[in-house]
């Protein structure tokens, strides 16, 4: 039987290049936890962004009004706010991916723990701001879309909501 081939020798590192030093155990645990959380958040964000994209395309079709009257502007129908919210959601998803890459670099020892802690703090602050801004704008857009759909349903059934001028102040009369 022929002898097995010898294992290849490790490639020499470039002159002057330092090998990454493995981080301490507490940094490794933190990096693994951050990596797992970042990937979990990434999957949640990407699935919700796809769902919001589908709903946004539905809202676009409803906004077209089927030719039964003037098309509401993109600002009053909630379409613009939804597009901005979906864009911010996509940006937050991409930023979450960069946080997972940072955690991986920390785990491999390519980032010093002191710099890694500062970078993680900055990354998580920006991620939080992007996510909150996206959620806020999306909620405003969703509220406008629901209001537009409710108005279409009410006017399609012959019910016209009016603010009553007689009787008590602020009463709503349907006629």
GIHU-V268514 format. One record per pair of residues at least 12 apart in sequence whose C-alpha atoms are under 8 Angstrom apart, sorted by the first residue. I is the first residue (numbers start at 0). J is the second residue. Records with the same first field share a line. If there is no record, write none. Layout:
I->J / J
//
This chain:
19->107 / 108 / 109
20->108 / 109
21->106 / 107 / 108
22->105 / 106 / 107 / 108 / 111 / 112
26->105 / 106 / 112
27->105 / 106
30->102 / 103 / 105 / 106
31->102 / 103 / 106
33->99 / 102
34->98 / 99 / 100 / 102 / 103
35->99
37->95 / 96 / 98 / 99
38->95 / 96 / 99
40->95
41->92 / 95 / 96
44->88 / 89 / 91 / 92
45->89 / 92
48->85 / 88 / 89
51->85
52->85
55->78 / 81 / 82
58->78 / 144
59->78
62->76 / 78
75->143
76->140 / 143 / 144 / 147
77->139 / 140 / 141 / 142 / 143 / 144
78->140 / 144
79->140
80->136 / 137 / 139 / 140
81->136 / 137 / 139 / 140 / 141
83->133 / 136 / 137
84->132 / 133 / 134 / 135 / 136 / 137 / 140
85->133 / 137
86->133
87->129 / 130 / 132 / 133
88->129 / 130 / 133 / 134
90->129
91->126 / 129 / 130
94->122 / 126
95->126
98->119 / 122 / 123
101->115 / 119
158->173 / 174
159->173 / 174
160->172 / 173 / 174
161->173 / 174
//
